[in-house]
Amino acid sequence: MPASVRIYEVGPRDGLQSESAIVPTETKRELVRRLVDAGNTTVELTSFVSPRRIPQLADAAELVAGIDLDAGVRFPVLVPNQRGLDHALKAGVRDIAVFTSATESFAQSNFGATRNQVLTVGAAVAARALSEGLAVRGYVSMVFGDPWEGPVGLEDVQRTCLELADAGVPLISLGDTIGVATPGQVRAVVEGLNAAGLGPDRLALHAHDTYGQALANVYAALQCGLTEFDSSVGGIGGCPFALTATGNLATEDLLWMLEGLGISTGIDLPALVKTSAWLSGHLGRSSPSRVVTALT
């Protein structure tokens, strides 16, 4: 097991994007401040996506303008295309993520384009961002299963990840978008990508807990050498464009397991639990996190 891992906190973007009631920008900024105060060193802020597509994120530029980008914390934003990158650059963003799909059906549902088109756009955005001096991360969705297509072939995952890597993307997050993965699948995919030339230092895991397997999948990924994991404060969020997708892995649940393994994250669990309780009050419902429920 590694001595430490990096937590890539996605709550402000991936967590809030599915909320039907618009969360005020000031509340989002306060959430970010609390996450940083708890010790998070990477907090994904928002996405420069069309407000018609995701109204919750229509305040992306306003949100970024109120964040201290010199605070020594990574504040990546998701950009879906060149126009989104234009907006991100104008806002002064220094860290972006690009998003692709391992399956045709999800590419059509999420982007209204073919998988190859989505991959071409993502690779081009990544290459341009790198040339502008930005840090870049890649997301690949539907790595372990697709609600329309079922199981996803390893070859499709390898091809998608390798094209992002060829565009210069240094780290790729493997998305269990609908939460169907099992530890054996995680190991098989990681080993398959290792064989294709992408070692564990080039990979992260983005787990959803639909079938209660998220922590087990993280454990399997740790055994395979991965040291970066995506999670969401309080377990909020999901994917509005994927049938059956439920909440992200709760950061608190992940921290509880990692601390029990003696793996350091630099994040203060009690402070994060307080933040989740505060956020639940603003969202008007209790947190799905088991650890938050147990400690509040």
Residue pairs with C-beta under 8 A, 6 or more apart in sequence:
1 222
1 223
1 261
1 262
1 263
2 222
2 225
2 227
2 263
3 262
3 263
3 264
4 227
4 263
4 264
4 265
4 266
5 222
5 227
5 228
5 229
5 258
5 263
5 264
5 265
6 41
6 42
6 227
6 228
6 229
6 265
7 40
7 41
7 42
7 228
7 229
7 231
7 251
7 254
7 255
7 265
7 267
8 42
8 44
8 137
8 173
8 204
8 228
8 229
8 230
8 231
9 35
9 40
9 42
9 43
9 44
9 231
9 232
9 233
9 251
10 44
10 206
10 230
10 231
10 232
10 237
10 248
11 31
11 35
11 43
11 44
11 232
11 233
11 234
11 236
11 237
11 248
11 251
11 279
12 28
12 31
12 32
12 35
12 43
12 44
12 45
12 46
12 63
13 44
13 45
13 46
13 47
13 57
13 77
13 78
14 44
14 230
14 232
14 237
14 239
14 248
15 232
15 233
15 234
15 236
15 237
15 248
16 23
16 28
16 56
16 57
16 236
16 237
17 47
17 54
17 56
17 57
17 237
17 240
18 56
18 237
18 238
18 239
18 240
19 56
19 236
19 283
22 55
22 56
23 56
23 282
23 283
25 59
25 62
25 63
25 66
27 282
28 46
28 59
28 63
29 63
29 66
29 67
31 233
31 275
31 279
32 43
32 45
32 67
32 75
34 271
34 274
34 275
34 278
35 43
35 233
35 272
35 275
36 43
36 71
36 73
37 271
38 267
38 268
38 271
38 272
38 275
39 265
39 266
39 267
39 268
39 271
40 73
40 267
41 72
41 73
41 74
41 266
42 73
42 74
42 76
43 73
43 74
43 75
44 75
44 76
44 77
44 78
44 97
45 60
45 63
45 64
45 67
45 75
45 76
45 77
46 57
46 59
46 60
46 63
46 64
46 77
46 78
47 54
47 57
47 60
47 77
47 78
47 79
47 80
47 84
48 60
48 61
48 77
48 78
48 79
48 80
48 83
48 84
48 85
48 87
48 88
48 91
49 57
49 60
49 78
49 80
49 84
51 57
51 58
54 240
60 77
60 87
60 91
61 87
61 90
61 91
64 75
64 77
64 91
64 92
64 93
65 91
67 75
69 75
69 92
69 93
69 94
74 95
74 135
75 93
75 94
75 95
76 93
76 95
76 96
76 97
76 135
76 137
77 88
77 91
77 93
77 95
77 96
77 97
78 84
78 96
78 97
78 98
78 99
78 139
79 85
79 87
79 88
79 96
79 97
79 98
79 125
79 129
80 98
80 99
80 111
80 121
81 121
81 125
82 121
82 124
82 125
82 128
84 125
85 96
85 125
85 128
85 129
88 96
89 132
89 134
93 134
94 133
94 134
94 135
95 134
95 135
95 136
95 137
96 125
96 129
96 134
96 135
96 136
96 137
97 136
97 137
97 138
97 139
97 173
98 122
98 123
98 125
98 126
98 129
98 136
98 137
98 138
98 139
98 164
98 169
99 110
99 122
99 138
99 139
99 141
100 107
100 115
100 118
100 119
100 122
100 138
100 139
100 140
100 141
100 160
100 164
101 107
101 110
101 111
101 115
101 118
101 119
101 140
101 141
101 142
101 160
102 115
102 140
102 141
102 142
102 143
102 146
102 152
102 156
102 157
102 160
103 115
103 141
103 142
103 146
103 148
103 149
103 152
103 156
104 114
104 115
104 149
105 146
105 147
105 148
105 149
106 141
106 142
106 146
106 148
106 177
106 241
106 242
107 113
107 114
107 115
107 117
107 118
108 114
109 148
109 241
109 242
110 141
110 239
110 241
110 242
111 117
111 118
113 121
115 160
119 160
119 163
119 164
122 138
122 164
122 167
123 163
123 164
123 166
123 167
123 169
124 167
126 136
126 138
126 164
126 167
126 168
126 169
127 167
127 168
129 136
130 136
130 167
130 168
136 168
136 169
136 170
137 169
137 170
137 171
137 172
137 173
137 204
138 161
138 164
138 169
138 171
138 172
138 173
139 172
139 173
139 175
139 206
140 157
140 160
140 161
140 164
140 172
140 173
140 174
140 175
141 175
141 177
141 239
141 242
142 152
142 175
142 177
142 178
142 242
143 152
143 157
143 174
143 175
143 176
143 177
143 181
143 189
144 152
144 174
144 176
144 180
144 181
144 185
144 186
144 189
145 151
145 152
145 176
145 178
145 180
145 181
146 152
146 177
146 178
147 178
147 242
147 243
147 244
147 245
148 243
154 188
154 189
154 192
157 174
157 189
157 192
157 193
158 192
158 193
158 196
161 172
161 174
161 193
161 196
161 198
162 196
162 197
162 198
164 172
165 172
165 197
165 198
165 202
170 202
171 202
171 203
171 204
171 228
172 198
172 202
172 203
172 204
173 203
173 204
173 205
173 206
173 228
173 230
174 189
174 190
174 203
174 204
174 205
174 206
175 206
176 205
176 206
176 207
176 208
176 214
176 217
177 206
177 208
177 239
177 242
177 245
178 208
178 210
178 239
178 242
178 243
178 244
178 245
178 246
179 207
179 208
179 209
179 210
179 211
179 213
179 214
179 245
179 246
180 210
180 211
181 207
181 213
181 217
182 213
182 216
182 217
183 213
183 216
183 217
183 219
183 220
184 220
186 205
186 217
186 220
186 221
186 224
187 220
187 223
187 224
190 200
190 203
190 221
190 224
190 225
190 226
191 224
193 202
193 203
194 200
194 224
199 225
200 224
200 225
200 226
200 227
201 225
201 227
203 226
203 228
204 226
204 228
204 229
204 230
205 217
205 218
205 221
205 226
205 228
205 229
205 230
206 229
206 230
206 248
207 213
207 214
207 215
207 217
207 218
207 229
207 230
207 231
207 248
207 249
208 214
208 238
208 245
208 246
208 247
208 248
208 249
209 215
209 235
209 246
209 247
209 248
209 249
209 250
210 244
210 245
210 246
214 249
214 253
215 249
215 253
215 254
215 257
218 229
218 249
218 254
218 257
219 257
221 229
222 261
222 263
229 249
229 254
230 248
230 249
231 248
231 249
231 250
231 251
231 253
231 254
232 247
232 248
232 249
232 250
232 251
233 250
233 251
233 252
233 272
233 275
233 276
233 279
234 250
234 251
234 252
234 275
234 276
234 279
234 280
234 287
234 288
234 289
234 292
235 247
235 248
235 249
235 250
235 251
235 252
235 253
235 287
235 288
235 289
235 292
236 247
236 248
236 279
236 283
236 287
236 288
237 247
237 248
238 245
238 246
238 247
238 248
239 245
247 288
250 276
250 287
250 288
250 289
250 290
250 291
250 292
251 267
251 272
251 289
252 269
252 272
252 273
252 276
252 289
252 291
252 292
252 295
253 289
253 290
253 291
255 265
255 267
255 269
255 272
255 291
256 269
256 291
258 264
258 265
259 265
259 269
269 291
270 295
273 291
273 292
273 295
273 296
276 287
276 289
276 292
276 296
277 287
277 292
277 296
279 287
280 286
280 287
280 292
286 293
287 293
